[in-house]
């Protein structure tokens, strides 16, 4: 009999954050590590992705990725 693993809400959110980083990296043609570092400097994970999870995870992958790129681009332009 197959045993199901139930994930906590934190694990689900972490997987979503990882998918945001991976999707953004793919579209930008950059490495996961580079995009993670850029998002970390912009505090995107703690100040944008994590607190807006409920809204963001209902969007299409394309819209989420576009939002990530827009946020990151705007933040970096101000620096």
N, C-alpha and C positions, 0 to 999 in steps of 0.2 A: 504494500500500500504506500502510495506517495504521500510524503509528509510535507505540508505547506509551511513555509516560513513567513511569519507575520513581521513586517517591518514597522519600526516606530515612526512617528511623524518626523522626527529629526533625521532619521535615515532616508526617508522619502525626500525631504528638503535638500539634503546633501547630494542625493542623486540628481535632483533637478539642477542644483548649482553646477555640478560637474557637466551636465548636458549643456548648460548655457555656455560654459567655457569651451567645451569641445565644438559646439556648433559655431560659435564666434570664431574660433581658431580655424576651423575648416573654411568658412566663407572668406576670411581674411588671408588665407594661405600661410598662416603662422603656426608655430608650435603651440601645443597646449600650455607648456610652461611659460612661454612668452606672454600669452594672453592672460594666464593666471596672474603673473607678476604685474601686468598693466592694470588688471582689475583690482588687484590688491592695493596698488598705489592710489587708485581712484576710490578706494573703499566701497566698491560696487557690491561686493558680496554682502558685507554687513549692513550697508546703508541703502541698498536698492533691491538686490535680488531676494535676500532673506526676508526683509519686512514686507515685500510685495509679492511673495510666493503665491498667495491665494488668488490674486488677480492674474499674475503672469502665467501660471500653469494652465490656465484655461485658454490661453492664446495658442495660435498655431506655432509650430516650430519656427517657421519663416518669420512671423511677426516678432517672436521673442528674440530671435537672433538679430533682426534689424534694430530692435530696441536696444539690445546690448551694444551694438556697434555705434548707434547714435549717441548713447549715453557716454560711452568711452571716448569717442571722438570729440564730443563737446567738452568733456572734462579735461582732456589732454590739450585742447586748444586754449583753454584758460590758464594753463600752467606756463 
